[in-house]
Amino acid sequence: MARPIDTEKRRELCQQAVDFLRKNGLDCSTSRLADGLGIKRPTLLYYFPDRVAIFEQALADMLAEQALFVVERMMKHEHPLDQLFAQVQAVHAFHHQREERVLFLTQALAVAGNERTRNIVHIGNQAFEAHRRALSKRIRDGIASGIIHDCDPDALIRMCRAVIDGLMVQRVMFEEDLGPVHQLLWKGLLEPLKRTPTRKHSQGPRTATRKTKP
Protein backbone atom coordinates (compact mmCIF):
# COMPACT_ATOMS: atom_id res chain seq x y z
CA MET A 1 0.00 0.00 0.00
CA ALA A 2 1.35 3.40 -0.98
CA ARG A 3 2.06 5.75 1.91
CA PRO A 4 -0.22 8.79 2.15
CA ILE A 5 1.08 12.02 0.70
CA ASP A 6 2.18 14.69 3.17
CA THR A 7 -0.23 17.46 2.17
CA GLU A 8 1.75 20.23 3.86
CA LYS A 9 4.94 19.13 2.12
CA ARG A 10 3.03 18.99 -1.17
CA ARG A 11 1.79 22.55 -0.74
CA GLU A 12 5.28 23.75 0.15
CA LEU A 13 6.81 22.07 -2.91
CA CYS A 14 3.99 23.44 -5.05
CA GLN A 15 4.75 27.05 -4.09
CA GLN A 16 8.45 26.53 -4.73
CA ALA A 17 7.77 24.84 -8.07
CA VAL A 18 5.54 27.65 -9.29
CA ASP A 19 8.17 30.24 -8.38
CA PHE A 20 10.87 28.21 -10.16
CA LEU A 21 8.79 27.76 -13.31
CA ARG A 22 7.93 31.46 -13.39
CA LYS A 23 11.62 32.29 -13.45
CA ASN A 24 12.81 29.49 -15.74
CA GLY A 25 9.86 28.95 -18.10
CA LEU A 26 7.11 26.40 -18.52
CA ASP A 27 9.26 24.31 -20.88
CA CYS A 28 11.67 23.53 -18.04
CA SER A 29 12.33 19.77 -17.83
CA THR A 30 11.13 17.68 -14.88
CA SER A 31 14.73 16.80 -13.97
CA ARG A 32 15.77 20.45 -13.93
CA LEU A 33 12.71 21.36 -11.88
CA ALA A 34 13.52 18.65 -9.34
CA ASP A 35 17.13 19.88 -9.11
CA GLY A 36 15.86 23.41 -8.60
CA LEU A 37 13.69 22.24 -5.71
CA GLY A 38 16.55 20.26 -4.16
CA ILE A 39 14.81 16.89 -4.50
CA LYS A 40 15.11 13.79 -6.65
CA ARG A 41 13.03 13.44 -9.82
CA PRO A 42 11.10 10.39 -8.45
CA THR A 43 10.21 12.43 -5.35
CA LEU A 44 8.85 15.24 -7.52
CA LEU A 45 6.78 12.77 -9.54
CA TYR A 46 5.53 11.18 -6.33
CA TYR A 47 4.01 14.49 -5.24
CA PHE A 48 3.12 15.71 -8.74
CA PRO A 49 2.64 13.00 -11.41
CA ASP A 50 2.61 15.67 -14.13
CA ARG A 51 3.12 19.40 -14.64
CA VAL A 52 -0.59 20.21 -14.56
CA ALA A 53 -0.89 18.77 -11.04
CA ILE A 54 1.39 21.57 -9.81
CA PHE A 55 -0.84 24.28 -11.22
CA GLU A 56 -3.98 22.53 -9.99
CA GLN A 57 -2.65 22.50 -6.45
CA ALA A 58 -1.49 26.11 -6.67
CA LEU A 59 -4.87 27.29 -7.94
CA ALA A 60 -6.83 25.32 -5.33
CA ASP A 61 -4.65 26.67 -2.51
CA MET A 62 -4.94 30.23 -3.79
CA LEU A 63 -8.74 30.08 -4.11
CA ALA A 64 -9.14 28.68 -0.59
CA GLU A 65 -6.80 31.24 0.97
CA GLN A 66 -8.39 34.11 -0.95
CA ALA A 67 -11.90 33.10 0.09
CA LEU A 68 -11.00 33.10 3.79
CA PHE A 69 -9.22 36.45 3.54
CA VAL A 70 -11.98 38.21 1.60
CA VAL A 71 -14.93 36.87 3.61
CA GLU A 72 -13.23 37.88 6.87
CA ARG A 73 -12.87 41.46 5.59
CA MET A 74 -16.46 41.57 4.34
CA MET A 75 -17.99 40.27 7.54
CA LYS A 76 -16.59 43.25 9.44
CA HIS A 77 -19.40 45.28 7.84
CA GLU A 78 -23.17 44.99 8.13
CA HIS A 79 -24.45 47.06 5.20
CA PRO A 80 -24.45 45.05 1.93
CA LEU A 81 -22.87 47.92 -0.04
CA ASP A 82 -20.08 48.22 2.55
CA GLN A 83 -19.55 44.47 2.16
CA LEU A 84 -19.37 44.77 -1.62
CA PHE A 85 -16.81 47.55 -1.42
CA ALA A 86 -14.83 45.59 1.18
CA GLN A 87 -14.75 42.68 -1.26
CA VAL A 88 -13.19 44.83 -3.98
CA GLN A 89 -10.53 46.16 -1.62
CA ALA A 90 -9.88 42.78 -0.02
CA VAL A 91 -9.23 40.95 -3.29
CA HIS A 92 -6.74 43.62 -4.33
CA ALA A 93 -5.12 43.56 -0.89
CA PHE A 94 -4.82 39.77 -0.99
CA HIS A 95 -3.09 39.77 -4.37
CA HIS A 96 -0.98 42.90 -3.83
CA GLN A 97 2.53 42.26 -5.17
CA ARG A 98 1.39 38.77 -6.20
CA GLU A 99 -0.55 39.74 -9.34
CA GLU A 100 2.08 38.29 -11.66
CA ARG A 101 1.67 34.94 -9.95
CA VAL A 102 -2.07 34.98 -10.69
CA LEU A 103 -1.46 35.83 -14.35
CA PHE A 104 1.19 33.11 -14.60
CA LEU A 105 -1.15 30.46 -13.19
CA THR A 106 -3.92 31.60 -15.50
CA GLN A 107 -1.65 31.36 -18.54
CA ALA A 108 -0.20 28.01 -17.45
CA LEU A 109 -3.63 26.48 -16.94
CA ALA A 110 -4.91 27.89 -20.22
CA VAL A 111 -1.98 26.30 -22.07
CA ALA A 112 -2.54 22.99 -20.29
CA GLY A 113 -6.21 22.85 -21.29
CA ASN A 114 -6.65 19.85 -19.03
CA GLU A 115 -10.04 18.51 -18.00
CA ARG A 116 -8.89 18.28 -14.38
CA THR A 117 -7.93 21.94 -14.47
CA ARG A 118 -11.34 22.89 -15.82
CA ASN A 119 -12.90 20.96 -12.95
CA ILE A 120 -10.82 22.92 -10.40
CA VAL A 121 -11.84 26.21 -12.01
CA HIS A 122 -15.45 25.05 -12.11
CA ILE A 123 -15.39 24.20 -8.40
CA GLY A 124 -13.88 27.60 -7.66
CA ASN A 125 -16.50 29.33 -9.78
CA GLN A 126 -19.26 27.44 -7.96
CA ALA A 127 -17.95 28.71 -4.63
CA PHE A 128 -17.82 32.27 -5.93
CA GLU A 129 -21.28 31.88 -7.47
CA ALA A 130 -22.77 30.82 -4.13
CA HIS A 131 -21.14 33.83 -2.53
CA ARG A 132 -22.42 36.11 -5.32
CA ARG A 133 -25.97 34.85 -4.91
CA ALA A 134 -25.84 35.43 -1.15
CA LEU A 135 -24.56 38.98 -1.59
CA SER A 136 -27.14 39.64 -4.29
CA LYS A 137 -29.88 38.54 -1.90
CA ARG A 138 -28.57 40.84 0.83
CA ILE A 139 -28.66 43.76 -1.61
CA ARG A 140 -32.20 42.88 -2.69
CA ASP A 141 -33.24 42.69 0.96
CA GLY A 142 -31.60 46.07 1.48
CA ILE A 143 -33.64 47.54 -1.36
CA ALA A 144 -36.81 46.07 0.12
CA SER A 145 -36.00 47.41 3.59
CA GLY A 146 -35.23 50.88 2.27
CA ILE A 147 -31.49 51.12 2.99
CA ILE A 148 -30.49 50.83 -0.69
CA HIS A 149 -31.88 52.68 -3.69
CA ASP A 150 -33.50 50.58 -6.38
CA CYS A 151 -30.88 48.99 -8.66
CA ASP A 152 -29.96 45.72 -10.35
CA PRO A 153 -27.95 43.79 -7.71
CA ASP A 154 -26.48 41.30 -10.19
CA ALA A 155 -25.33 44.03 -12.58
CA LEU A 156 -23.82 45.93 -9.65
CA ILE A 157 -21.87 42.89 -8.48
CA ARG A 158 -20.67 42.14 -12.03
CA MET A 159 -19.47 45.72 -12.41
CA CYS A 160 -17.46 45.46 -9.21
CA ARG A 161 -16.05 42.12 -10.39
CA ALA A 162 -14.95 43.83 -13.62
CA VAL A 163 -13.20 46.49 -11.54
CA ILE A 164 -11.48 43.79 -9.48
CA ASP A 165 -10.16 41.91 -12.52
CA GLY A 166 -9.33 44.96 -14.61
CA LEU A 167 -7.38 46.75 -11.89
CA MET A 168 -5.34 43.63 -11.13
CA VAL A 169 -4.17 43.54 -14.75
CA GLN A 170 -3.44 47.27 -14.72
CA ARG A 171 -1.39 47.01 -11.55
CA VAL A 172 0.77 44.32 -13.16
CA MET A 173 1.31 46.43 -16.28
CA PHE A 174 1.66 49.90 -14.77
CA GLU A 175 2.17 49.38 -11.01
CA GLU A 176 -0.43 52.03 -10.27
CA ASP A 177 -1.96 52.93 -6.91
CA LEU A 178 -5.50 51.57 -6.81
CA GLY A 179 -6.66 53.84 -3.98
CA PRO A 180 -8.03 56.65 -6.18
CA VAL A 181 -10.02 54.18 -8.29
CA HIS A 182 -11.43 52.55 -5.16
CA GLN A 183 -12.54 55.94 -3.87
CA LEU A 184 -14.15 56.84 -7.19
CA LEU A 185 -16.02 53.54 -7.16
CA TRP A 186 -17.26 54.25 -3.65
CA LYS A 187 -18.07 57.94 -4.01
CA GLY A 188 -19.40 57.73 -7.55
CA LEU A 189 -21.40 54.49 -7.45
CA LEU A 190 -21.78 52.62 -4.17
CA GLU A 191 -22.23 55.36 -1.57
CA PRO A 192 -24.94 57.18 -3.59
CA LEU A 193 -26.96 53.94 -3.60
CA LYS A 194 -27.25 54.09 0.18
CA ARG A 195 -30.44 55.61 1.51
CA THR A 196 -32.06 56.37 4.85
CA PRO A 197 -35.09 54.15 5.42
CA THR A 198 -38.41 55.94 5.15
CA ARG A 199 -41.01 55.69 7.92
CA LYS A 200 -42.86 53.13 5.84
CA HIS A 201 -39.78 50.96 5.46
CA SER A 202 -38.45 51.37 8.97
CA GLN A 203 -41.66 50.71 10.83
CA GLY A 204 -43.38 48.35 8.43
CA PRO A 205 -47.03 48.45 7.48
CA ARG A 206 -49.38 49.69 10.13
CA THR A 207 -52.15 47.48 11.40
CA ALA A 208 -55.55 49.13 11.22
CA THR A 209 -57.23 49.58 14.59
CA ARG A 210 -60.92 49.71 15.13
CA LYS A 211 -62.34 52.37 17.42
CA THR A 212 -64.97 51.25 19.89
CA LYS A 213 -67.74 53.39 21.30
CA PRO A 214 -67.45 54.22 24.98
N, C-alpha and C positions, 0 to 999 in steps of 0.2 A: 504494500500500500504506500502510495506517495505521501510524503510528509506535507502537512498543510503549509501554505505560503504565509510568510510573515508579512502581514498587510502593511505594517508601519515601515518595514524595510522596503517594501515594494513602492510605497508612496515616496520615500526618500530617494530611491534610485530613479523614480519617474521624474522628479523635479530636476535632478542632476542631468538626466538624459536629455530632457527638453532643452535645458540651458546649453548643453554641449552641441546638440543638433542645430540650435539657433546660430551658434558661432561657426560651426564647421559645415553646415549644409545638410539637406535632407538626403543627399546621395552618399553620405558617409557610410562606410561598410560596418557590418555588425561587429567585426573584430576590432576595428578602430574605435568604435563606440565603447566596447567593453574595456579596452585599454584606457580610454579617457575616463571611465568611471572607476578604474582601479580594480576591476574584477575580471574573472575568466569569462570567455565567450559562453560556455555551457551555463554558467551562473546567470548571465544576462538572459539567455533563452529560457531558463527555468522560470524567471520572473515575467519575462515578456516574450512569448513565442514568436511574435513578429513585430514589425515596426509600428503597425497601427495600434497594437495593444498599449504602447506607450502613450500615444495621443488620446486614446480612450480613457485611460486612467487619469491623465492630466486634466481632461475636460470634466470628467465626473467629479474630481476633487475640487476643481475651481467652481463649478456650479453649486456644490454643497456648501463650500465656504462662503461664497458670495451670498447665497440665500440667507444664511444665518446672520451675516453682517448687516445686510440691507433690512431684513425684518426687524432686527433689534433697534435700528435707527428709526424705523417707521413707527414702531410701537411706543416710542417716547411721546407721540402726539396723539391727540384724540380726534381732531377735526380731519375729515377725509382729504381735504385739499392740502393740509399741512403734511399728511402722510404721503401724498403723491409727490409733493415737492421734496420731502425727505428722501424718497426713493431715488429721485434724480440725483440729488447730491451724494447719497450713499454709494450708488453704483460707481460714480466718478471717483469718490474717495477710495473705494475698495481697489480700483484698478489704477490709481495714480502711480505713475512711474512703472507700471506693468502693462501698459497698453500694447507695447510691441509683442509681448508674450501672447496676448489674446489674438492679435492679428496673425501671429505665427501659427498658433494652434488652428485657427480657422483655415488658413491656407493649407496647412498640412493635412487636415481632415478632408478638405475639398479635393485635394490631389488624390488622397487614398480612395475616396468614393466607395468605402466599404459598407456593407449592410449593417455590420455591428455598430459602426460609427453613426449611421443614420438612426439606429435604435437609441443610442445614447443621447443624441440631439433631440429625438422625439420625446424621450423620457423627461429631459430638461425642459422642453417646451410645454409638456403637460403640467409640470410643476408651476411654471410661470403662468400658464393659462388659468390654473386654479386660483393662483394669487390674483391675477387680473380680474377674474370674475368676482372674487370677494371684494376687491377694492371698488369695482364698478357698482356692486350692490350698495356699498357704504355711501358712495356718491349719490346714487338714486335715493337712498333713504334720507340723505342730507337735503336733497331737493324737496322731497315730500315733507320733511320737517321744517323747511323754511330757512335752513342755514346756508344753502347754496342756491344761487340763481339757476334758472332752468338752462340746461345744456345737454349735450350728448356725452354721457360718461365714457362710452367706449372710444369715441373720437378723441376726447380729451386725453385719455390714457395712451392712445396710439401716438398722439402728437408728442407727449412727453417721452415716449419710448424712442421716437425719431430723434429727439433732442439728445437723449442718452447716447444712442449709437453714433449719431453724426459728430457730436463733440469729442467722443473718444477717438475717432479717426482724425479729426482736426488737431487734437493735442499731440498725436503721434507725428503728424506732418509738420506742424508749426510750433509746437510746444507753447501754446497760448494759455493764459490764465482763464479759467472757465467761470470765475466769480461774476464778472459783469454780465455774462449770458444768463447765469442762474438768476441774478437779480432782475434782469429784464423779463425772464419767464415768469417770475413771481409777481413783480409789479405790473406787468402788462397783461397777464393772462389769469393766473391763479388767484391772486388776492382780490381782483375785482369781482370774481365769482362768489366770494363770500358775501353773505347778507345777514342782517339781524332778523331773527324770527318775528313775524307779525304776531299780534294778539291771537289771531285765529290759529296760527301754527303753534304758538307756544302753549296755549291753554287747551287746545283741542275744541271740538264742537261742543256747544253748550247743550245741556239737557233741558228741554222745556219743562217749566213747572206750572202747575195748575193752582190758581188761587181758589181758596175756599171761603165761602161766606161766613162771617162771624156768627 
